[in-house]
Amino acid sequence: MGYETLIVDIDDHVGVITLNRPDALNALNQQLLKELAAALGVMQENEKVRCIVLAGSEKAFAAGADITEMSEQSFVDMFSSDYFTAETEAILRCRKPIIAAVSGYALGGGCELAMMCDFIICSDTAKFGQPEINLGVIAGIGGSQRLTRFVGKSKSMEMHLTGRFMDAEEAERSGLVSRIVPAKKLMEDAMATAAKIAEKSTLATMAVKEAVDRSYETTLREGILFERRLFHSLFATEDQSEGMSAFMEKRSAKFRGK
């Protein structure tokens, strides 16, 4: 499939999707989101792909949603089309781990897209923010909910109400990103991390993703039960047998996703 707003590649077992609207700092328009949803769907179905890296440019992961596309929309237009919903739901349906490699600006919809991924590795130039308040609106792709879960109510409330940006060091300190790397090494680090994940059992990595995501959406007791049932179920897989045999035999496991 051809893409106009993305560059899509597969490197060994890692799928790489690069947002590619340089003239708009990778602003998220409907075309980009539809293509991203489609690309993730293709990678979900591709058995070769075991982990995915989502990146932008060195200057901007994504500087926000495309304001020119939204500025003339009315409430009826936005509500009746359920703007953003179909595309973002399709993105969230991807069961394989997705790493956001963020350099430069990740603002508004860009910050929200990064938070939709399973974790974020950022460069030392990264800046995160939800500045929708400056446009007379609020976040519309989950920013008020996800940012609050990542960094807590006080910091999230301040960022949403003032529109201020958070730099890489504050983002790491606040738990928004997993770690910071030099900008020139961002993709190298993200790809190495993805390759390490790709070595694991795909059944186990999908189970990890489901279990950790569930922790944000249910009680502790229900989350632990969900985790335990997933844990039990993996004992029906060839990968579990191979992993434990390899450990006892002091060799590297060869997982096949079965």
C-alpha positions as CSV (number, residue, x, y, z in Angstrom):
1,M,0.0,0.0,0.0
2,G,1.3,3.5,-0.8
3,Y,1.4,6.2,1.8
4,E,1.5,10.0,1.2
5,T,2.0,11.1,4.8
6,L,4.1,8.3,6.2
7,I,7.3,6.4,5.5
8,V,6.8,2.8,6.3
9,D,9.6,0.1,6.5
10,I,10.3,-3.2,8.1
11,D,13.8,-3.8,9.5
12,D,14.2,-7.5,10.4
13,H,11.3,-8.0,12.9
14,V,10.7,-4.3,13.7
15,G,8.2,-2.2,11.8
16,V,9.1,1.5,11.5
17,I,6.5,4.1,10.8
18,T,7.8,7.7,10.3
19,L,5.3,10.6,10.2
20,N,6.2,12.5,7.0
21,R,4.5,15.9,6.7
22,P,7.6,18.1,7.1
23,D,6.0,21.3,5.8
24,A,3.4,21.1,8.6
25,L,5.8,19.8,11.4
26,N,3.9,16.4,11.1
27,A,0.6,18.0,12.1
28,L,-2.0,15.3,12.4
29,N,-4.7,15.6,9.7
30,Q,-7.4,13.1,8.8
31,Q,-5.3,11.6,6.0
32,L,-2.3,11.0,8.2
33,L,-4.4,9.4,10.9
34,K,-6.2,7.2,8.4
35,E,-2.9,6.1,6.9
36,L,-1.4,5.5,10.3
37,A,-4.3,3.4,11.3
38,A,-4.0,1.4,8.1
39,A,-0.2,1.0,8.5
40,L,-0.6,-0.3,12.0
41,G,-3.3,-2.7,10.8
42,V,-1.0,-4.1,8.2
43,M,1.8,-4.6,10.7
44,Q,-0.6,-6.2,13.1
45,E,-1.3,-8.8,10.5
46,N,2.3,-9.3,9.3
47,E,3.7,-12.2,11.3
48,K,7.3,-10.9,10.6
49,V,6.7,-7.8,12.6
50,R,7.0,-8.2,16.4
51,C,7.5,-4.6,17.6
52,I,6.8,-1.2,16.0
53,V,8.6,2.1,16.3
54,L,6.7,5.3,15.6
55,A,8.8,8.4,14.9
56,G,8.7,11.8,13.5
57,S,11.5,14.1,12.4
58,E,14.4,15.5,14.5
59,K,12.5,18.8,14.7
60,A,9.0,17.5,15.5
61,F,7.4,14.2,16.3
62,A,4.1,16.0,15.7
63,A,3.4,19.6,16.4
64,G,-0.3,19.0,17.0
65,A,-3.5,18.4,15.1
66,D,-3.9,20.2,11.8
67,I,-5.6,23.5,12.8
68,T,-6.3,24.5,9.2
69,E,-8.4,21.4,8.7
70,M,-10.4,22.0,11.8
71,S,-10.8,25.7,11.9
72,E,-14.0,25.9,9.8
73,Q,-15.7,23.0,11.4
74,S,-18.9,23.5,13.5
75,F,-20.0,21.5,16.5
76,V,-22.4,19.6,14.3
77,D,-19.6,18.8,11.8
78,M,-17.3,17.5,14.6
79,F,-20.0,15.7,16.5
80,S,-21.7,14.0,13.6
81,S,-18.4,12.9,12.1
82,D,-17.2,11.8,15.5
83,Y,-14.0,13.5,14.6
84,F,-10.8,11.6,15.6
85,T,-12.7,8.6,17.0
86,A,-12.5,6.0,14.2
87,E,-8.8,6.6,13.5
88,T,-7.6,6.6,17.0
89,E,-9.7,3.5,17.9
90,A,-8.1,1.7,15.0
91,I,-4.6,2.7,16.3
92,L,-5.4,1.5,19.8
93,R,-6.5,-1.9,18.4
94,C,-2.9,-2.8,17.5
95,R,-1.9,-5.5,19.9
96,K,1.9,-5.4,19.2
97,P,4.2,-3.2,21.3
98,I,4.6,0.3,19.9
99,I,7.5,2.6,20.9
100,A,7.2,6.3,20.3
101,A,10.5,7.8,19.4
102,V,10.0,11.5,20.1
103,S,12.4,14.3,19.2
104,G,11.5,18.0,19.1
105,Y,7.9,19.0,19.5
106,A,5.2,16.6,20.6
107,L,2.4,19.0,21.2
108,G,-1.4,18.7,21.4
109,G,-2.4,15.8,19.1
110,G,1.3,14.9,18.8
111,C,1.7,14.5,22.6
112,E,-1.6,12.5,22.6
113,L,-0.4,10.2,19.9
114,A,2.9,9.6,21.7
115,M,0.9,8.7,24.9
116,M,-1.2,6.3,22.9
117,C,1.9,4.2,22.2
118,D,3.1,1.7,24.8
119,F,6.1,3.8,26.0
120,I,8.1,6.8,24.9
121,I,11.8,7.2,24.4
122,C,12.7,10.8,23.8
123,S,15.6,12.9,22.7
124,D,17.1,15.6,24.8
125,T,15.4,18.2,22.5
126,A,11.9,16.9,23.1
127,K,9.1,19.2,24.3
128,F,5.7,17.9,25.3
129,G,2.6,20.0,25.8
130,Q,-1.2,20.3,25.5
131,P,-1.6,23.9,24.4
132,E,-5.2,23.6,23.0
133,I,-6.3,26.1,25.6
134,N,-4.6,28.8,23.4
135,L,-7.0,27.9,20.6
136,G,-10.1,28.1,22.8
137,V,-10.6,24.3,22.9
138,I,-9.3,21.4,25.0
139,A,-7.5,18.2,24.1
140,G,-9.5,15.9,22.0
141,I,-7.5,12.6,21.6
142,G,-7.3,11.7,25.2
143,G,-4.8,14.3,26.5
144,S,-6.7,15.3,29.6
145,Q,-7.1,11.6,30.6
146,R,-3.7,10.1,29.6
147,L,-1.5,12.9,30.7
148,T,-3.2,13.0,34.1
149,R,-2.5,9.2,34.5
150,F,1.1,9.7,33.5
151,V,2.1,12.8,35.5
152,G,-0.7,13.3,38.1
153,K,-3.5,15.8,38.4
154,S,-1.6,18.9,39.5
155,K,1.0,18.9,36.7
156,S,-1.5,17.8,34.1
157,M,-4.0,20.5,35.2
158,E,-1.4,23.2,35.0
159,M,-0.2,22.2,31.6
160,H,-3.7,22.0,30.2
161,L,-4.7,25.3,31.7
162,T,-1.6,27.3,30.8
163,G,-0.5,25.6,27.7
164,R,3.1,25.4,28.9
165,F,5.6,22.9,27.5
166,M,7.4,20.2,29.4
167,D,11.0,19.5,28.5
168,A,12.7,16.1,28.2
169,E,14.1,16.2,31.8
170,E,10.8,17.1,33.4
171,A,9.1,14.5,31.2
172,E,11.4,11.7,32.4
173,R,11.2,12.9,36.0
174,S,7.4,13.0,35.9
175,G,7.1,9.5,34.4
176,L,5.9,10.6,30.9
177,V,8.9,9.0,29.1
178,S,10.9,5.9,29.9
179,R,14.2,7.6,29.2
180,I,16.1,10.4,27.4
181,V,18.9,9.8,24.8
182,P,20.9,12.3,22.6
183,A,18.9,13.4,19.6
184,K,21.4,11.9,17.1
185,K,21.1,8.5,18.8
186,L,17.3,8.4,19.3
187,M,16.4,6.1,16.4
188,E,19.4,3.9,17.1
189,D,18.3,3.5,20.7
190,A,14.6,3.0,19.8
191,M,15.5,0.4,17.2
192,A,17.8,-1.5,19.6
193,T,15.0,-1.5,22.2
194,A,12.4,-2.7,19.7
195,A,14.8,-5.4,18.5
196,K,15.2,-6.6,22.1
197,I,11.4,-6.8,22.4
198,A,11.2,-8.6,19.1
199,E,13.4,-11.4,20.5
200,K,10.6,-12.3,23.0
201,S,7.5,-14.4,22.5
202,T,4.9,-12.4,20.6
203,L,2.2,-14.1,22.7
204,A,3.9,-12.9,25.9
205,T,4.5,-9.4,24.7
206,M,0.9,-9.0,23.6
207,A,-0.2,-10.3,27.0
208,V,2.1,-7.8,28.8
209,K,0.5,-5.0,26.8
210,E,-3.0,-6.1,27.7
211,A,-2.2,-6.6,31.4
212,V,-0.4,-3.2,31.9
213,D,-3.1,-1.3,29.9
214,R,-5.7,-3.0,32.1
215,S,-4.0,-1.5,35.2
216,Y,-5.2,2.0,34.2
217,E,-8.8,0.9,33.6
218,T,-9.9,-1.3,36.5
219,T,-9.4,-1.9,40.2
220,L,-6.3,-3.5,41.6
221,R,-8.1,-6.7,42.5
222,E,-9.6,-7.1,39.0
223,G,-6.3,-6.1,37.4
224,I,-4.4,-8.8,39.3
225,L,-7.0,-11.4,38.4
226,F,-6.7,-10.4,34.7
227,E,-2.9,-10.7,34.9
228,R,-3.0,-14.0,36.6
229,R,-5.4,-15.5,34.1
230,L,-3.1,-14.3,31.2
231,F,-0.2,-15.8,33.1
232,H,-2.0,-19.1,33.4
233,S,-3.0,-19.1,29.8
234,L,0.6,-18.8,28.5
235,F,1.3,-22.2,29.9
236,A,-0.7,-23.5,26.9
237,T,1.9,-22.2,24.5
238,E,5.0,-23.7,22.9
239,D,6.9,-20.4,23.7
240,Q,6.4,-21.0,27.4
241,S,7.9,-24.5,27.1
242,E,10.7,-23.3,25.0
243,G,11.5,-20.3,27.2
244,M,11.7,-22.4,30.4
245,S,13.6,-25.2,28.7
246,A,16.1,-22.7,27.3
247,F,16.6,-21.2,30.8
248,M,17.3,-24.5,32.4
249,E,19.6,-25.6,29.5
250,K,21.5,-22.2,29.7
251,R,20.9,-21.3,26.1
252,S,19.0,-18.6,24.2
253,A,15.3,-19.3,23.6
254,K,14.0,-19.5,20.1
255,F,10.4,-18.2,20.3
256,R,8.0,-18.8,17.4
257,G,4.8,-17.1,18.6
258,K,3.0,-20.4,19.1
